[in-house]
Amino acid sequence: MSDIAIRSHAPHARPLPSPSGAPRAATKRPPRLYVLDGLRLIAALMVVAFHFVGYDRYGAKGAWGQSTAVLFPTAHKIASYGWLGVELFFLISGFVICMSCWGRTPRDFFVSRVVRLYPAFWVCVLTTAVVLRANGDHQITPSRVLTNLTMLHEPLGVPHVDAVYWSLWAEMRFYLLFAVVACMGLTYQRVVAFCGIWLLGSVIAPISGIPLLTVAFQPRYAPFFVAGIVIYLMHRFRPTPMLWLLLGGTWLLAQQQLFTLVREEVQVGVRISWTVSLAVLTAFYAILLAAALGKLSFLNWRRLTAAGALTYPLYLLHEFIGWTVITHLRHRMPPYLLLATLVAGMLAAAWAVHRLVERPVARRLKNWLSATHETRSTPVTMRP
């Protein structure tokens, strides 16, 4: 959920088979898939809608002071499926991370992830902590905040400063797994093998009795990440029977995981339909596949880059700060006006984080990491 759409291979250039039997990617300079930026913003807004309108776990004791099903009767039914935006994030992440790694060294991949993830995350963690602490939340301790800044607080057993951070640990595990094949060098055959092994591992891990395997293979979300990778392979090379089988396998495993995911979404206050959830998820598959195969080129607008830039800080900032704002203003503004003002304010805050923090800090951090590597790589010569 943290990647801006980057360059993709031209969908109209038909690849030729390589001597090894794998399809060969086109050599023409690829255009950017700006449509991915738009999809990422849609996913983020789905999650925002879920937390502000669909979430109803505490009813009258919640941020709105009454049930969101009563305040937003129609919108609530739709927003209660907004949690599926995270699954769309994971699909896009599989696509973009595979694209980002291709032809790059493991060090380049590491640097790109650090500079992309951490600057915005640091400022959002600190901002959220300040707001919550000022609002009287004494569970926000300095140690908790500092540990959250590592983005490794979940495996350390430290609570999130904001609950949305749970998905970052899922992303981190994906990066670590994919780094293994990236260190070997990305090829069509290796990535296909990686996808098959990960899917198989995600099935075996829960029954293995080895908790570490379940943590590593993360059965609940593996199908989404792998589906994104497979769709990227279709995009970079061409759809083949093997890739179609793999994609179908991810969908079959994903629909099975939906039973667990749907049962866990008890906080919406209404019954979540597995059938509707599967229809939404299938639509995500179809839209990403259509974008990858050039069927949505008419939506490939350059301006969507701005939408992608808002996504990550919006996702990180919105939940607990948003609920705090709702709690303080719910008696002063009509619900729909407050909701519209809050979403607009969150988008403005996300843009400010991107322009004032994320871009300049990421640039300096990248230069620093690159300079450190170059310094260590330069042999030291002694004067006679």
RODO-422094 format. One record per residue (C-alpha): residue number from 0; x, y, z. Coordinates in Angstrom, 2 decimals, padded with zeros to 5 digits, always signed. Each point is the difference from the previous one (the first is absolute). Example, Ala and Ser with C-alpha at 12.3 -4.5 7.8 and 13.67 -1.06 7.14 Angstrom:
<atoms>
[atom 0; [+012.30; -004.50; +007.80]]
[atom 1; [+001.37; +003.44; -000.66]]
</atoms>
This chain:
<atoms>
[atom 0; [+000.00; +000.00; +000.00]]
[atom 1; [+002.90; +002.19; -000.06]]
[atom 2; [+001.14; +000.08; -003.61]]
[atom 3; [-000.60; +002.54; -002.74]]
[atom 4; [-000.74; -001.45; -003.43]]
[atom 5; [+003.19; -000.26; -001.99]]
[atom 6; [+000.99; -000.84; -003.52]]
[atom 7; [-001.65; -002.93; -001.69]]
[atom 8; [+000.63; -001.83; -003.21]]
[atom 9; [-001.92; +000.99; -003.08]]
[atom 10; [-003.12; -002.22; -000.16]]
[atom 11; [-000.16; +000.03; -003.79]]
[atom 12; [+003.53; -001.27; -000.55]]
[atom 13; [-000.37; -003.75; -000.48]]
[atom 14; [+002.88; -001.83; +001.72]]
[atom 15; [+001.90; -002.78; -001.70]]
[atom 16; [+000.98; -003.32; +001.57]]
[atom 17; [+003.48; -000.08; +001.52]]
[atom 18; [+002.45; -002.84; -000.55]]
[atom 19; [-000.73; -001.28; +003.50]]
[atom 20; [-003.67; -000.42; -000.80]]
[atom 21; [-001.18; +002.98; +002.03]]
[atom 22; [-001.66; +002.89; -001.84]]
[atom 23; [+002.26; +002.96; -000.64]]
[atom 24; [-000.99; +003.49; +001.09]]
[atom 25; [-000.30; +002.80; -002.52]]
[atom 26; [+002.99; +002.33; -000.26]]
[atom 27; [-001.90; +003.19; -000.82]]
[atom 28; [+000.19; +002.71; +002.70]]
[atom 29; [-003.10; -000.67; +002.11]]
[atom 30; [-002.65; +002.58; +000.85]]
[atom 31; [-001.08; +000.57; +003.59]]
[atom 32; [-003.02; -001.78; +001.37]]
[atom 33; [-001.56; +003.07; +001.57]]
[atom 34; [-003.24; -001.92; +000.42]]
[atom 35; [+001.60; -001.90; +002.90]]
[atom 36; [+000.25; +003.29; +001.90]]
[atom 37; [-003.71; +000.49; -000.41]]
[atom 38; [-000.71; -003.54; +001.17]]
[atom 39; [+002.12; +000.53; +003.09]]
[atom 40; [-001.89; +003.15; +000.94]]
[atom 41; [-003.30; -001.84; -000.48]]
[atom 42; [+001.26; -002.73; +002.34]]
[atom 43; [+001.01; +002.59; +002.61]]
[atom 44; [-003.37; +001.79; -000.22]]
[atom 45; [-001.76; -003.35; +000.43]]
[atom 46; [+001.88; -000.53; +003.26]]
[atom 47; [-000.74; +003.58; +001.10]]
[atom 48; [-003.71; -000.52; -000.72]]
[atom 49; [+000.06; -003.27; +001.95]]
[atom 50; [+001.50; +001.62; +003.10]]
[atom 51; [-002.15; +003.15; -000.05]]
[atom 52; [-003.33; -001.40; -001.26]]
[atom 53; [+000.09; -003.82; -000.05]]
[atom 54; [+001.64; -000.62; +003.38]]
[atom 55; [-002.63; -000.43; +002.71]]
[atom 56; [+001.51; -002.25; +002.62]]
[atom 57; [-000.66; +002.29; +002.95]]
[atom 58; [-003.33; +001.50; -001.12]]
[atom 59; [-001.02; +002.86; +002.28]]
[atom 60; [+003.40; -000.17; +001.74]]
[atom 61; [+001.87; +000.54; -003.26]]
[atom 62; [+001.39; +003.19; -001.47]]
[atom 63; [-003.36; +001.14; -001.41]]
[atom 64; [-001.87; -000.52; +003.28]]
[atom 65; [-002.54; -002.20; -001.76]]
[atom 66; [-000.11; -002.82; -002.49]]
[atom 67; [+001.37; +000.81; -003.45]]
[atom 68; [-002.74; -002.26; -001.37]]
[atom 69; [-002.49; +002.57; +001.31]]
[atom 70; [+001.96; +003.10; -001.01]]
[atom 71; [+000.85; -001.24; -003.50]]
[atom 72; [-002.56; -002.75; -000.71]]
[atom 73; [+000.75; -000.45; -003.71]]
[atom 74; [+003.67; +000.95; -000.03]]
[atom 75; [+000.65; -002.28; +002.97]]
[atom 76; [-001.06; -003.10; -001.93]]
[atom 77; [+002.42; +000.86; -002.81]]
[atom 78; [+002.87; +001.20; +002.21]]
[atom 79; [-000.17; -003.19; +002.08]]
[atom 80; [+001.86; -001.68; -002.88]]
[atom 81; [+002.72; +002.67; -000.06]]
[atom 82; [+002.40; -002.27; +001.89]]
[atom 83; [+000.52; -001.79; -003.31]]
[atom 84; [+002.02; +003.01; -001.09]]
[atom 85; [+002.94; -001.54; +001.87]]
[atom 86; [-000.22; -003.10; -002.20]]
[atom 87; [+000.14; +002.29; -003.04]]
[atom 88; [+003.12; +001.60; +001.51]]
[atom 89; [+001.60; -003.44; +000.29]]
[atom 90; [-000.84; -000.86; -003.61]]
[atom 91; [+001.56; +003.23; -001.24]]
[atom 92; [+002.98; -000.46; +002.32]]
[atom 93; [+000.80; -003.40; -001.52]]
[atom 94; [-000.08; +001.57; -003.46]]
[atom 95; [+002.07; +003.08; +000.84]]
[atom 96; [+002.63; -001.68; +002.18]]
[atom 97; [+000.73; -002.58; -002.69]]
[atom 98; [+000.26; +002.83; -002.52]]
[atom 99; [+002.25; +002.03; +002.31]]
[atom 100; [+002.41; -002.89; +000.56]]
[atom 101; [+000.47; -001.03; -003.61]]
[atom 102; [+003.47; +000.83; -001.24]]
[atom 103; [+001.09; +001.55; +003.29]]
[atom 104; [+002.47; -001.17; +002.62]]
[atom 105; [-001.16; -001.14; +003.46]]
[atom 106; [+001.63; +003.15; +001.44]]
[atom 107; [-002.02; +002.18; -002.37]]
[atom 108; [-003.16; -001.81; +001.10]]
[atom 109; [+000.86; +000.48; +003.67]]
[atom 110; [+000.73; +003.71; -000.43]]
[atom 111; [-003.18; +000.55; -002.03]]
[atom 112; [-002.14; -001.62; +002.70]]
[atom 113; [+001.60; +001.92; +002.85]]
[atom 114; [-000.31; +003.41; -001.66]]
[atom 115; [-003.54; -000.73; -001.17]]
[atom 116; [-001.39; -001.39; +003.24]]
[atom 117; [+001.68; +001.68; +002.94]]
[atom 118; [+000.00; +003.83; -000.40]]
[atom 119; [-003.79; +000.30; -000.28]]
[atom 120; [-000.47; -002.71; +002.59]]
[atom 121; [+002.18; +001.77; +002.56]]
[atom 122; [-001.83; +003.31; -000.27]]
[atom 123; [-003.43; -001.69; +000.03]]
[atom 124; [+000.86; -002.05; +003.10]]
[atom 125; [+001.22; +003.09; +001.83]]
[atom 126; [-002.99; +002.10; -001.10]]
[atom 127; [-002.49; -002.64; +001.07]]
[atom 128; [+001.78; -000.48; +003.33]]
[atom 129; [-000.10; +003.73; +000.74]]
[atom 130; [-003.72; +000.24; -000.85]]
[atom 131; [-000.93; -003.03; +002.08]]
[atom 132; [+002.15; +001.03; +002.93]]
[atom 133; [-001.45; +003.51; -000.06]]
[atom 134; [-003.44; -001.61; +000.03]]
[atom 135; [+000.80; -001.80; +003.25]]
[atom 136; [+001.12; -003.41; -001.26]]
[atom 137; [+002.65; -000.91; +002.59]]
[atom 138; [+000.68; -003.36; -001.64]]
[atom 139; [+002.04; +001.88; -002.60]]
[atom 140; [+003.33; -000.23; +001.81]]
[atom 141; [+003.39; +001.14; -001.35]]
[atom 142; [+001.23; -003.61; -000.18]]
[atom 143; [-003.08; -001.08; -001.96]]
[atom 144; [+000.45; +002.85; -002.47]]
[atom 145; [+003.71; -000.62; -000.47]]
[atom 146; [-000.53; -003.72; -000.59]]
[atom 147; [-002.75; +000.75; -002.52]]
[atom 148; [+002.50; +002.11; -001.94]]
[atom 149; [+001.91; -003.19; -000.87]]
[atom 150; [-003.09; -001.42; -001.75]]
[atom 151; [+000.87; -003.28; +001.75]]
[atom 152; [-002.09; +000.63; +003.12]]
[atom 153; [-002.59; -002.69; -000.78]]
[atom 154; [+002.39; -002.98; +000.17]]
[atom 155; [+001.47; +001.60; +003.14]]
[atom 156; [-003.45; -000.06; +001.62]]
[atom 157; [-000.29; +003.80; +000.26]]
[atom 158; [-003.46; +001.46; -000.77]]
[atom 159; [-000.50; +002.16; -003.08]]
[atom 160; [-000.15; +003.77; +000.43]]
[atom 161; [-002.72; -000.20; -002.68]]
[atom 162; [-001.78; -003.25; -000.78]]
[atom 163; [+000.50; +000.33; -003.78]]
[atom 164; [+003.69; -000.82; +000.43]]
[atom 165; [-000.85; -003.73; +000.14]]
[atom 166; [+000.16; -000.23; -003.80]]
[atom 167; [+003.58; +001.31; -000.06]]
[atom 168; [+001.25; -003.15; +001.73]]
[atom 169; [-001.71; -002.08; -002.70]]
[atom 170; [+001.75; +002.12; -002.63]]
[atom 171; [+003.36; -000.32; +001.75]]
[atom 172; [-000.27; -003.81; +000.02]]
[atom 173; [-000.76; +000.07; -003.70]]
[atom 174; [+003.07; +002.15; -000.65]]
[atom 175; [+002.20; -002.38; +001.99]]
[atom 176; [-001.27; -003.03; -001.90]]
[atom 177; [+000.37; +001.65; -003.37]]
[atom 178; [+003.48; +001.22; +000.91]]
[atom 179; [+001.11; -003.65; +000.01]]
[atom 180; [-000.76; -000.47; -003.69]]
[atom 181; [+001.20; +003.55; -000.76]]
[atom 182; [+003.42; -000.89; +001.45]]
[atom 183; [+000.15; -002.96; -002.38]]
[atom 184; [-000.85; +002.26; -002.94]]
[atom 185; [-003.50; +000.37; -001.41]]
[atom 186; [-000.85; -002.13; -003.00]]
[atom 187; [-003.32; -001.16; -001.34]]
[atom 188; [+000.57; -003.59; +001.16]]
[atom 189; [+001.18; +000.99; +003.48]]
[atom 190; [-002.92; +002.32; +000.65]]
[atom 191; [-002.50; -002.60; -001.23]]
[atom 192; [+001.64; -002.58; +002.27]]
[atom 193; [-000.11; +002.47; +002.90]]
[atom 194; [-003.73; +000.54; -000.52]]
[atom 195; [-000.69; -003.73; -000.05]]
[atom 196; [+002.14; -000.67; +003.09]]
[atom 197; [-001.59; +002.85; +001.94]]
[atom 198; [-003.53; -001.17; -000.81]]
[atom 199; [+000.86; -003.56; +001.00]]
[atom 200; [+001.72; +001.21; +003.16]]
[atom 201; [-003.03; +002.08; +000.94]]
[atom 202; [-002.15; -003.14; -000.15]]
[atom 203; [+002.41; -002.23; +001.93]]
[atom 204; [+001.07; +002.52; +002.67]]
[atom 205; [-003.22; -000.05; +002.12]]
[atom 206; [+000.07; -003.79; +000.34]]
[atom 207; [+003.75; -000.28; +000.51]]
[atom 208; [-000.13; +000.87; +003.67]]
[atom 209; [+002.89; +002.42; -000.56]]
[atom 210; [-001.12; +003.57; +000.82]]
[atom 211; [+003.00; +001.51; -001.80]]
[atom 212; [-001.21; -001.44; -003.31]]
[atom 213; [-003.42; +001.58; +000.47]]
[atom 214; [+001.64; +003.35; +000.78]]
[atom 215; [+002.24; -000.24; -003.06]]
[atom 216; [-002.52; -001.33; -002.54]]
[atom 217; [-003.00; +001.98; +001.43]]
[atom 218; [-002.78; -002.19; -001.46]]
[atom 219; [-002.71; +002.68; +000.33]]
[atom 220; [+001.67; +002.47; -002.33]]
[atom 221; [+002.40; -002.07; -002.12]]
[atom 222; [-002.54; -000.49; -002.83]]
[atom 223; [-000.36; +003.75; -000.49]]
[atom 224; [+003.72; +000.74; -000.14]]
[atom 225; [+000.64; -002.95; -002.32]]
[atom 226; [-002.88; +001.03; -002.27]]
[atom 227; [+001.56; +003.44; -000.40]]
[atom 228; [+003.35; -001.58; -000.91]]
[atom 229; [-001.62; -002.33; -002.55]]
[atom 230; [-001.91; +002.87; -001.60]]
[atom 231; [+003.27; +001.91; -000.30]]
[atom 232; [+001.58; -002.99; -001.76]]
[atom 233; [-002.92; +000.02; -002.43]]
[atom 234; [+000.63; +003.69; -000.52]]
[atom 235; [+003.77; -000.22; -000.43]]
[atom 236; [+000.01; -003.09; -002.18]]
[atom 237; [-003.36; -001.34; -001.15]]
[atom 238; [-002.83; -002.10; +001.43]]
[atom 239; [+000.88; -003.68; -000.20]]
[atom 240; [-001.90; -003.13; +001.10]]
[atom 241; [+002.32; -000.32; +003.01]]
[atom 242; [-000.68; +003.56; +001.10]]
[atom 243; [-003.75; -000.41; -000.46]]
[atom 244; [+000.13; -003.14; +002.16]]
[atom 245; [+001.96; +001.81; +002.68]]
[atom 246; [-002.40; +002.96; -000.06]]
[atom 247; [-002.98; -002.33; +000.23]]
[atom 248; [+001.67; -001.76; +002.92]]
[atom 249; [+000.43; +003.29; +001.87]]
[atom 250; [-003.67; +000.83; -000.55]]
[atom 251; [-001.13; -003.40; +001.30]]
[atom 252; [+002.15; +000.35; +003.11]]
[atom 253; [-001.12; +003.61; +000.46]]
[atom 254; [-003.67; -000.92; -000.04]]
[atom 255; [+000.71; -002.59; +002.70]]
[atom 256; [+001.84; +002.56; +002.13]]
[atom 257; [-002.97; +002.34; -000.36]]
[atom 258; [-002.01; -002.26; +002.33]]
[atom 259; [+002.46; +000.79; +002.79]]
[atom 260; [+000.32; +003.67; -000.89]]
[atom 261; [-003.78; +000.49; -000.16]]
[atom 262; [-000.50; -001.65; +003.39]]
[atom 263; [+002.54; +002.39; +001.53]]
[atom 264; [-001.80; +003.13; -001.21]]
[atom 265; [-002.45; -000.01; +002.92]]
[atom 266; [+000.57; +003.68; +000.74]]
[atom 267; [-002.29; +001.26; -002.76]]
[atom 268; [-003.21; -000.83; +001.84]]
[atom 269; [-001.58; -001.73; -003.01]]
[atom 270; [+000.38; -003.38; -001.63]]
[atom 271; [+002.78; -000.01; -002.59]]
[atom 272; [-000.84; -002.08; -003.05]]
[atom 273; [+002.68; -002.37; -001.24]]
[atom 274; [-001.62; +000.12; -003.45]]
[atom 275; [+000.17; +003.79; -000.21]]
[atom 276; [+003.57; -000.04; +001.34]]
[atom 277; [+001.03; -002.53; -002.65]]
[atom 278; [-001.65; +002.07; -002.72]]
[atom 279; [+001.94; +003.09; +001.11]]
[atom 280; [+003.26; -001.97; +000.19]]
[atom 281; [-000.59; -001.50; -003.46]]
[atom 282; [-000.57; +003.50; -001.33]]
[atom 283; [+003.38; +001.02; +001.44]]
[atom 284; [+001.66; -002.89; -001.83]]
[atom 285; [-001.75; +000.94; -003.24]]
[atom 286; [+000.86; +003.71; +000.25]]
[atom 287; [+003.69; -000.57; +000.78]]
[atom 288; [+000.23; -002.59; -002.78]]
[atom 289; [-001.67; +002.38; -002.45]]
[atom 290; [+002.42; +002.77; +000.95]]
[atom 291; [+002.98; -002.35; -000.37]]
[atom 292; [-001.08; -001.17; -003.45]]
[atom 293; [-000.61; +003.53; -001.29]]
[atom 294; [-003.78; -000.10; +000.06]]
[atom 295; [-000.20; +003.13; +002.17]]
[atom 296; [+002.45; +002.11; -001.96]]
[atom 297; [-002.72; +002.63; -000.49]]
[atom 298; [+000.22; +000.63; +003.77]]
[atom 299; [+003.78; +000.31; +000.05]]
[atom 300; [-000.01; +003.67; +000.99]]
[atom 301; [+003.18; +001.71; +001.19]]
[atom 302; [-001.94; +001.92; +002.63]]
[atom 303; [-000.65; -003.25; +001.88]]
[atom 304; [+003.57; +000.20; +001.30]]
[atom 305; [-001.28; +002.50; +002.56]]
[atom 306; [-002.64; -002.51; +001.08]]
[atom 307; [+002.67; -002.61; +000.60]]
[atom 308; [+002.08; +002.47; +002.02]]
[atom 309; [-002.88; +000.52; +002.45]]
[atom 310; [-000.69; -003.68; +000.62]]
[atom 311; [+002.66; -001.04; +002.50]]
[atom 312; [-000.17; +003.00; +002.39]]
[atom 313; [-003.81; +000.01; -000.24]]
[atom 314; [-000.10; -003.64; +001.03]]
[atom 315; [+002.42; +000.56; +002.88]]
[atom 316; [-001.67; +003.14; +001.39]]
[atom 317; [-003.72; -000.44; -000.32]]
[atom 318; [-001.32; -002.49; +002.55]]
[atom 319; [+000.76; +001.04; +003.59]]
[atom 320; [+000.45; +003.70; -000.79]]
[atom 321; [-003.26; -000.10; -001.95]]
[atom 322; [-001.89; -001.58; +002.86]]
[atom 323; [+001.41; +002.62; +002.37]]
[atom 324; [-001.23; +002.81; -002.26]]
[atom 325; [-003.44; -001.62; -000.30]]
[atom 326; [-000.26; -000.30; +003.79]]
[atom 327; [+000.67; +003.72; +000.47]]
[atom 328; [-002.12; +001.34; -002.88]]
[atom 329; [-002.96; -002.39; -000.23]]
[atom 330; [-002.26; +002.35; +002.00]]
[atom 331; [+001.04; +003.08; -001.99]]
[atom 332; [-000.47; -001.16; -003.59]]
[atom 333; [-002.54; -002.13; -001.87]]
[atom 334; [+001.35; -003.55; -000.57]]
[atom 335; [+000.35; +000.19; -003.78]]
[atom 336; [+001.63; +003.45; +000.12]]
[atom 337; [+002.40; -001.17; +002.69]]
[atom 338; [+000.83; -003.11; -002.02]]
[atom 339; [+000.68; +001.98; -003.19]]
[atom 340; [+002.08; +002.61; +001.85]]
[atom 341; [+001.98; -002.69; +001.80]]
[atom 342; [+000.84; -001.94; -003.17]]
[atom 343; [+001.01; +003.22; -001.77]]
[atom 344; [+002.17; +000.95; +002.97]]
[atom 345; [+001.65; -003.41; +000.04]]
[atom 346; [+000.78; +000.25; -003.70]]
[atom 347; [+001.53; +003.44; +000.57]]
[atom 348; [+002.07; -001.33; +002.91]]
[atom 349; [+001.16; -002.93; -002.14]]
[atom 350; [+001.10; +002.40; -002.74]]
[atom 351; [+001.89; +002.10; +002.54]]
[atom 352; [+001.82; -003.07; +001.34]]
[atom 353; [+000.93; -001.02; -003.54]]
[atom 354; [+001.27; +003.40; -001.13]]
[atom 355; [+001.58; +001.28; +003.21]]
[atom 356; [+001.36; -003.21; +001.50]]
[atom 357; [-000.14; -003.07; -002.20]]
[atom 358; [+001.62; +001.41; -003.14]]
[atom 359; [+002.85; +002.04; +001.52]]
[atom 360; [+000.85; -002.49; +002.77]]
[atom 361; [-000.16; -002.98; -002.37]]
[atom 362; [+002.35; +001.75; -002.41]]
[atom 363; [+002.53; +000.82; +002.71]]
[atom 364; [-000.28; -003.46; +001.52]]
[atom 365; [+000.60; -001.62; -003.36]]
[atom 366; [+003.06; +002.18; -000.64]]
[atom 367; [+001.36; -000.81; +003.44]]
[atom 368; [-000.48; -003.76; -000.39]]
[atom 369; [+001.52; +000.07; -003.49]]
[atom 370; [+002.97; +002.08; +001.16]]
[atom 371; [+000.59; -002.37; +002.91]]
[atom 372; [+000.11; -002.96; -002.35]]
[atom 373; [+002.32; +001.74; -002.45]]
[atom 374; [+002.37; +001.01; +002.79]]
[atom 375; [+000.22; -003.55; +001.30]]
[atom 376; [+000.47; -001.37; -003.52]]
[atom 377; [+002.94; +002.32; -000.77]]
[atom 378; [+003.35; -001.61; +000.89]]
[atom 379; [+002.20; +001.97; +002.33]]
[atom 380; [+003.51; +000.65; -001.29]]
[atom 381; [+002.96; +000.76; +002.22]]
[atom 382; [+002.46; +002.72; -000.93]]
[atom 383; [+003.59; -001.17; -000.22]]
</atoms>
